């Protein structure tokens, strides 16, 4: 979605890696339960308070993610201090930057979190509950990407984390 104020990399004083979910805990549970993240590093994250994340630890987390072939980004490149929804208009304005980013990275598969982000990225109305295990083709540049919308597993979405994990594992195992 977008980097919230809970992500310490959003602070103006943060001089390290600018990446999603630095200093947070919930999303790393999802990655760990999808076998995309080591138990050891997951426990380190769970034992840290937000302010305990430093540049070296953020780098360590993202180095492990990268070593597993995972690239994490946000659709919106703006930060807000609270969890209020961002308008579709803002997401649509930022989507062109995301497409440029993905055209450079050229991922094998894309996972989008939540109805709003999935709708914006896929460019058609998406209800995650009605699109479980439905792969959508998204054309960026001259390449088509398999994209799977899943439940956003943070905040209220924690109640659907099991479904998100099931869908992500299914998608990653498909055509390996």
N, C-alpha and C positions, 0 to 999 in steps of 0.2 A: 504494500500500500504506500505508505509514506513514512519517513523517519520521524517518530514522535519524540517529544521532550524526554522520554525515559531512556532514549538511546543517547548515551553520553557523548557519542561521536557527533551529535547534533549541536553540542555546545560550542560557542565561538572560541572558547579557550582550548578546545581539543585540537591538538596538532598531529594526531596520529591518523590511522586508517579511517576513512569515512565510509562506513558500511552499515547495513541494516542490523539491528538487534544487538549492538554492542552494549553491554551492561544489563541486558535483560535475561530472563530465564526460560519462559514458557516455550518459545519456538525451538530451543535446543532440545527439549524433551521430545518434540515431534521428530527431529532429525535423528536423535538417538534411537527412538523406537522404530524408525524406518531403517535402522542399521546403516545410517549414513554418517555416523558420528560415534567416536569411541566412548565406551563407558567411563574410562578414566577422565577424559577431558570433560565429559558431561558432569561428572561429580565435582570436578574443580569449579565449573560454572555454578552449580547449585550451591556450593559453599562460599561463593563470593557475593559480596554486596555490590551494588552498582558502582559505588565510588572506589571499590577495590580493583576494578578493571583498569589496567594501565596499557600503554601503547604496546608493550611486549606481549601481554596476554591477549589483547585483541588480535595482534598479528598471529599468535600461536593458534587461536581459534580459526581464523580465516585461512591459515596455511593448511590446517587439517581439512577444512572444507574443500579447498582447492586441490589438495592431493587426491581427493576422492572424485574429482571431475565435476564438482558442483560450483555453480556461479550464482550468487544471490544478489538481487538488486531490487530497487523500488520503482514503481511506476511513476510516482510523484517525487520530485526532487526538492520539495519544500518541507519545512518542519513546522509543526504547531505544538503547543505545550500540553494540550489535552487530547482526549480521544474522540472529540466531536467529529462527525463525518465531514469529509471533504466533498465538495460538489463534483458531479460528473464532468462539468465544464473544466475544472482544474485538471482532473485526470486526463481528459482528452487533449488538453493543451500540452501536457508533459509526455503523452504517448509517443509523439514523434521522436523525442530524445531517447526513449526506451527502445524504439525500433532501431535507431542508429547504433545504440549500444549493442543490441543483439545481433545486428548485421556484422559488427566487428567480431563478437564472440563466437557466433555461429554454433549455438548449442545443438545438441542432438535431440533434446526434448525440453519442453517448457511446462512448468506447473504454475498455475495462477491460484491465488488464495482469495476466496470469497466471491460473492455475486457481483459486487460493484467493479472490482478490479478485473474479473473474468469478462464481464460484459464489455468493459472499455477495451481491453486488450484484444478480445476475439471479434469485437465490433458487431455483436448481435446480443439480444437479451439472453442472459444466462441465469438460471436458477441451479445452483450447485446440486441441490437435492434431486432435481430432475435430470441432471447431466452426469450422474455418477458413472464413472468408467466410460464416458463418452469422449472420444478424442476429436478435437476440432483442428482443422488445418488453418494456420495463419500464415499469410504470405508477407514476408518482409524482404524488400529488395527483390531479388529473383529466386528466392528460396522459400519453400513451404516448411513450416515447423509443426510437428505434432504437439498439441497443447491440451493439457488436462486441467480443467477447473476442479478445485477441491475446497472443502470447508476451510475457512480461516481459523486456525486452531489456537487463537489467543483471545483473551477476554471472554465474552459470552460463547465464543466458538470452542472453548475448552470442552464443552459438553459433546462436541462432534469430533474430537481429536481421534478417536478410534476409527471413525469412518474415513477421515483424512489419511490416516496411516494405511488403512486397507487399500484405499484407492491409489496412493502413491506407490506402495509396494507392487500392486498390480501393474501400474504403468511402467515402472522401472524394469520389471521382469519381462514385459511384453517386447518381443523382437530383440532380445539381448544378443 
